[in-house]
Amino acid sequence: MDTKNLFDAFAYFQEVLAKNKLATSEKFEFCRISGPKGMEDALANFRTAPAFFCVDDSVSGMTYARNGGFFQRRIFTLFAFRRYDFKKQSDRAESLSICRKLSHQLLSKMIVDSDTLNSEMVYIDLNSIKFQEIEQYALSGCAGLYFLVAVDEPINLVYDDTEWEQ
């Protein structure tokens, strides 16, 4: 990693998901979405898939100074959803439980990967991971949750005169 090429969170989460036994056995489909509207589009395209893991590419963030350098913090929203039978409340509870378990497994993998990522100057804020479970009828036929992951990386803000008209 360097200050010009940022961490590819989409490739990272897609690879992590592909290697997770729970995600594989429950047939979670990886998808990239753009905001809440994109979620509906993704789900419409995956009608045959029983579960989804989505990474939102409409990232929020900030630039800040730290230890004499500048860093960029990008906050990724990750979604885990699993379909359930509307007629069975127990099925919804089971789907939500699987999504919780998957999110915990992904977080534990990020903890394990943090040393390697830190050596590449990619810092995942593991001190506070916010999550929200989705209300029962928010997404038609799916139970799940989303969580927010903050990634900090150094960026190069050195002024380069050649980038400007004189």
Secondary structure as GFF3:
##gff-version 3
##sequence-region A 1 166
A	DSSP	alpha_helix	9	19	.	.	.	ID=ss1
A	DSSP	alpha_helix	21	25	.	.	.	ID=ss2
A	DSSP	beta_strand	28	33	.	.	.	ID=ss3
A	DSSP	alpha_helix	35	45	.	.	.	ID=ss4
A	DSSP	beta_strand	51	56	.	.	.	ID=ss5
A	DSSP	beta_strand	60	66	.	.	.	ID=ss6
A	DSSP	beta_strand	69	83	.	.	.	ID=ss7
A	DSSP	alpha_helix	89	119	.	.	.	ID=ss8
A	DSSP	beta_strand	123	124	.	.	.	ID=ss9
A	DSSP	beta_strand	131	133	.	.	.	ID=ss10
A	DSSP	beta_strand	142	155	.	.	.	ID=ss11
A	DSSP	three_ten_helix	161	163	.	.	.	ID=ss12
###
